[in-house]
C-alpha cells in the first residue's frame, strides 16, 4: 500500500495514502474532536468541529473527509482551529437547551466535553430558538429534538447499517429536524426499534427509557457479556449499580461492531422481574410448591426411567434453547443420547 509522509503537530508520520487526516491522527494517538464521524458510516463532514489547519490551505478543512497527501503539515490545535471550534460550539449552544444538570447524557455528552475543553460557557448569539414537543410515545427511548445537533449519525446508521431507513432530515433551514416520513410516530414507521440511533447520538437527543433518572456514567460498573437471545453472539456492556442492571451499551469493538436488535438492546429488564422462578417447583396435589434442586432432579430422573421402561427410549424427546451457551446445548444433547434417544430439537425451528 502506498505511503505518504506528513507532519501533525510537529510529529512526523508515515501513513497510508488512503487515510484521512482524522484517521492519520488517530493512528498516532492524536485526538481530534468529532460529532458526525463514525468509522462505519459514510463521511459527510457535517459538524465541522474536526476542522484542522493545513499549511498552505486557505480554509480550515474537515479532518474526517480530507485525505492526506505527501508533505502535508497539519496543526490540530492551532489558534485558528481553536477559535473556529469555539464559534462552532457557541452556535450550537445558541439553539440548545442548557439543562445539563438534569440531562441523562451528562458524563457521556460530547457537546459538554468539548465545551469544557474549549471553555465555552454559553453563546453570544441571540435569536429565535427551536421548540419541539418531547416525543416519548415509544416504549424504548424518547426523542428530544430540541437537543439534536444535526450530525446525522442516526440517519446514516438507520439507512446504511440497519437498512430500515425510518428517519431522515425533514423540512428546511431553521425548521429542519430528524423525523420519520410524513412525521408520523416511530412505531408507525419502518423503525424496528433496534436502538442503534440511540447508541450513536453524541448528545441527549435520544435517550433510553430504561434506567432513566437512576444512574450516571461514573456511578456504574460496565460488565462485558454476551446477549442471551439468539446465536449471533452480540456482546455488550451491562451497566451495574448496587448489584442491579441499570443500563446497557453495545460493544463497538466486538466482531459485530455494536449492531443489536430490539430484544438484545432493550430486553434485559427480565433479569430482575418478580415473575422469575428462584427455586424449582414440583406439583403436589394439583399445586406447585417450592422444592430443592435434589428433589427436583430426583423426580425428573425417576420420570425418565419410568417412561423409558414403559414405552422405550424413543418416547423421550428434548427441546433445547437458543438462550443457553453452545456448551450447555452440547451437554443437553449428550444427556438425551445417554438415555437412548436421538429426539433432540431446538426452539429456533419452531
C-alpha positions in Angstrom: 0.0 0.0 0.0 1.3 3.5 -0.9 2.7 5.5 2.0 3.0 9.3 2.4 5.0 11.4 4.8 3.1 14.0 6.8 3.6 16.1 9.9 0.9 16.5 12.6 1.6 18.9 15.5 5.3 18.7 14.8 5.2 14.9 14.8 6.5 13.3 11.5 4.5 10.3 10.4 4.4 7.8 7.6 0.8 6.8 6.9 -1.3 5.1 4.3 -2.1 7.3 1.4 -5.8 6.2 1.6 -6.2 7.7 5.1 -8.0 10.9 6.0 -6.3 13.4 8.3 -8.5 12.2 11.2 -7.5 8.6 10.6 -3.9 9.5 10.4 -4.1 11.5 13.6 -5.9 8.6 15.4 -3.2 6.2 14.3 -0.6 8.4 16.1 -2.8 8.8 19.2 -3.8 12.3 18.5 -7.4 13.0 19.3 -9.4 15.4 17.1 -13.0 16.2 18.3 -15.8 14.9 16.2 -19.6 14.9 16.3 -20.7 13.4 13.0 -17.9 10.9 12.3 -18.3 7.2 12.6 -15.8 4.8 11.0 -18.7 2.6 9.9 -20.6 5.3 8.1 -20.1 7.5 5.1 -18.0 10.6 5.6 -20.1 13.8 5.5 -18.1 16.5 7.3 -21.3 17.9 8.6 -20.5 19.1 12.0 -17.2 20.9 11.3 -15.9 20.5 14.8 -13.0 18.4 13.4 -11.5 21.3 11.4 -7.7 21.5 11.3 -5.1 23.9 9.9 -3.1 22.7 6.9 -0.1 24.7 5.8 -0.8 26.5 2.5 -4.5 25.9 2.6 -6.8 29.0 2.7 -9.6 27.4 4.7 -9.8 25.0 7.6 -10.7 21.6 6.1 -12.6 18.9 8.0 -10.2 16.3 9.2 -12.8 13.5 8.7 -13.2 14.0 4.9 -9.8 15.4 3.8 -7.3 12.8 2.5 -3.7 13.1 3.5 -1.1 14.0 0.8 2.7 13.9 0.6 4.4 16.6 2.7 1.2 17.8 4.4 1.8 19.8 7.5 -1.2 19.8 9.9 -2.0 21.6 13.2 -4.9 20.2 15.1 -4.9 22.7 18.0 -3.7 26.0 16.5 -5.1 29.4 17.4 -7.3 29.5 14.3 -8.6 26.0 14.9 -9.5 26.6 18.5 -11.3 29.8 17.6 -13.3 28.1 14.8 -14.3 25.3 17.2 -15.3 27.7 19.9 -17.5 29.6 17.4 -19.0 26.3 16.3 -19.9 25.3 19.8 -21.3 28.7 20.6 -23.6 28.4 17.5 -24.8 25.1 18.8 -25.5 26.4 22.3 -27.5 29.3 20.8 -30.2 26.8 20.0 -29.7 24.1 22.5 -31.3 23.5 26.0 -28.9 24.2 28.9 -30.3 21.7 31.3 -27.1 19.8 31.7 -27.5 19.3 35.4 -30.5 17.0 34.8 -29.8 15.7 31.3 -29.4 11.9 31.2 -26.4 12.3 28.9 -24.3 14.2 31.4 -21.0 12.4 31.7 -21.1 11.0 28.2 -22.1 14.0 26.2 -19.6 15.2 23.5 -21.1 18.7 23.5 -20.4 19.0 27.2 -17.0 17.5 26.9 -15.9 19.8 24.0 -17.4 22.9 25.7 -15.4 22.2 28.8 -12.3 21.6 26.7 -12.6 24.9 24.9 -14.0 26.9 27.7 -17.4 27.6 26.1 -19.9 28.6 28.7 -22.8 29.8 26.6 -23.4 31.7 23.4 -23.2 35.3 22.4 -25.6 34.7 19.5 -29.2 35.6 20.3 -32.2 34.8 18.2 -35.2 32.5 17.9 -34.8 29.0 19.3 -36.5 25.9 18.1 -39.1 24.3 20.3 -40.1 20.8 19.6 -42.5 18.7 21.7 -40.8 15.9 23.6 -41.6 12.5 21.9 -41.9 9.7 24.5 -44.6 7.7 22.6 -42.5 4.6 22.0 -41.7 2.2 24.9 -37.9 2.1 24.5 -36.5 5.6 24.1 -37.6 9.2 23.9 -36.6 11.8 21.4 -35.9 15.4 22.5 -35.3 17.1 19.1 -34.5 20.4 20.9 -31.1 18.8 21.7 -30.4 17.5 18.2 -27.2 19.0 16.7 -27.9 17.7 13.2 -24.8 15.5 13.0 -26.9 13.0 11.0 -25.3 9.9 12.6 -28.7 8.4 13.5 -30.0 8.9 9.9 -26.9 7.2 8.3 -27.0 4.4 10.9 -30.6 3.7 10.1 -30.0 3.7 6.3 -26.5 2.3 5.9 -26.3 -0.3 8.7 -29.8 -1.3 9.7 -31.4 -0.8 6.3 -34.7 0.4 7.8 -34.4 3.9 6.6 -37.0 5.0 9.1 -35.7 8.5 9.7 -34.4 11.4 7.6 -33.9 15.1 7.7 -37.3 16.8 7.0 -38.2 20.4 6.3 -35.6 23.1 5.5 -33.4 25.7 7.2 -34.4 26.7 10.8 -37.3 24.2 10.7 -35.2 21.2 9.8 -35.5 18.2 12.1 -34.8 14.4 12.0 -38.0 12.5 11.8 -40.0 9.9 10.0 -41.7 10.1 6.6 -44.7 12.4 7.0 -43.6 13.0 10.6 -45.6 10.0 11.9 -44.7 8.4 15.2 -41.8 6.0 15.1 -43.9 3.0 15.8 -45.9 3.7 12.7 -42.8 3.9 10.5 -40.4 1.3 9.3 -38.4 1.7 12.5 -37.6 -1.7 14.1 -36.6 -0.2 17.5 -33.0 -1.6 17.3 -31.7 1.4 19.2 -28.6 1.9 17.0 -29.6 5.5 16.6 -29.6 5.9 20.4 -26.2 4.4 20.7 -24.5 6.8 18.3 -26.2 10.0 19.3 -23.4 12.2 20.8 -25.8 14.4 22.8 -29.1 13.9 24.8 -31.5 13.9 21.8 -32.1 10.2 22.0 -32.2 8.6 25.5 -33.3 5.1 26.6 -36.2 4.9 28.9 -34.8 2.0 30.9 -32.7 3.2 33.8 -34.0 6.8 33.4 -33.1 9.0 36.4 -31.4 6.0 38.0 -27.7 6.3 37.2 -24.8 8.4 36.0 -22.0 7.0 33.8 -19.5 7.4 36.7 -21.7 5.5 39.1 -21.9 2.3 37.1 -19.6 -0.7 36.6 -19.5 -1.9 33.0 -19.5 -5.7 32.6 -18.8 -7.2 29.2 -21.2 -10.1 28.4 -22.9 -11.9 25.6 -26.6 -11.4 24.6 -28.6 -14.5 25.6 -31.4 -14.1 23.0 -30.0 -15.9 19.9 -26.9 -17.5 18.5 -25.5 -14.4 16.8 -23.2 -13.7 19.8 -23.7 -10.0 20.1 -21.7 -8.6 23.0 -22.4 -5.6 25.1 -21.6 -3.9 28.4 -24.2 -4.2 31.2 -24.2 -1.1 33.5 -24.4 -2.4 37.0 -25.1 -0.2 40.1 -25.7 -1.6 43.5 -25.7 -5.1 42.1 -28.6 -4.2 39.8 -28.6 -3.8 36.0 -29.5 -0.2 35.2 -28.5 0.1 31.5 -26.6 -1.3 28.6 -24.3 -0.2 25.8 -23.1 -2.2 22.8 -19.5 -3.4 22.5 -18.4 -1.4 19.4 -15.0 -3.2 19.5 -16.7 -6.6 19.2 -16.9 -8.7 16.0 -20.5 -7.4 15.3 -19.4 -3.7 15.8 -22.2 -3.0 18.3 -25.0 -4.0 16.0 -28.0 -5.1 18.0 -31.7 -5.9 17.7 -34.6 -4.6 19.8 -34.5 -7.7 22.1 -30.8 -7.5 22.8 -30.7 -3.7 23.2 -33.8 -3.2 25.3 -35.0 -6.6 26.5 -32.7 -7.0 29.6 -35.1 -6.0 32.3 -36.4 -9.5 32.7 -33.4 -10.1 34.9 -34.9 -8.5 38.0 -38.5 -9.5 37.1 -40.5 -10.5 40.2 -42.1 -13.3 38.0 -38.8 -15.1 37.6 -38.5 -18.5 39.4 -35.9 -18.6 42.2 -36.3 -22.2 43.2 -37.5 -25.4 41.4 -41.3 -26.1 41.6 -42.9 -29.5 42.0 -46.6 -30.1 41.6 -48.2 -31.7 44.6 -51.9 -32.2 45.0 -52.5 -30.1 41.9 -50.4 -27.1 43.2 -46.9 -26.1 42.5 -44.7 -25.9 45.6 -41.1 -24.9 46.1 -38.6 -27.8 46.2 -34.8 -28.2 46.5 -32.7 -29.0 43.5 -32.1 -32.5 44.7 -35.8 -33.1 45.0 -36.5 -31.7 41.5 -33.6 -33.6 39.8 -34.5 -36.9 41.5 -38.1 -36.5 40.4 -37.1 -35.8 36.8 -34.6 -38.8 36.8 -37.3 -41.1 38.1 -39.8 -40.0 35.5 -37.3 -40.5 32.7 -36.6 -44.1 33.9 -40.4 -44.7 34.2 -41.1 -43.6 30.7 -38.2 -45.4 29.2 -39.1 -48.7 31.0 -42.7 -48.5 29.9 -42.6 -47.0 26.4 -38.9 -47.3 25.3 -36.3 -44.6 24.8 -37.9 -43.1 21.7 -40.8 -41.9 23.9 -38.4 -39.3 25.3 -37.6 -36.1 23.4 -35.7 -32.9 24.3 -36.3 -29.4 23.1 -33.3 -27.1 23.6 -32.9 -23.4 23.8 -31.2 -20.6 21.9 -30.8 -18.7 25.2 -28.1 -21.0 26.5 -24.4 -21.4 25.5 -23.2 -23.9 22.9 -21.5 -25.8 25.6 -24.8 -26.2 27.6 -26.6 -27.3 24.4 -23.9 -29.8 23.7 -24.3 -31.3 27.2 -28.1 -31.3 26.8 -28.0 -33.4 23.6 -25.4 -35.7 25.2 -27.8 -36.3 28.1 -30.7 -37.2 25.8 -28.5 -39.6 23.8 -27.3 -41.2 27.0 -31.0 -42.0 27.7 -31.1 -43.8 24.3 -32.9 -41.3 22.2 -32.0 -39.1 19.2 -35.1 -37.0 19.5 -33.4 -33.7 20.1 -34.5 -30.4 18.5 -34.1 -26.7 19.0 -36.6 -23.9 19.8 -35.4 -21.8 16.9 -37.1 -24.2 14.5 -40.5 -23.6 16.0 
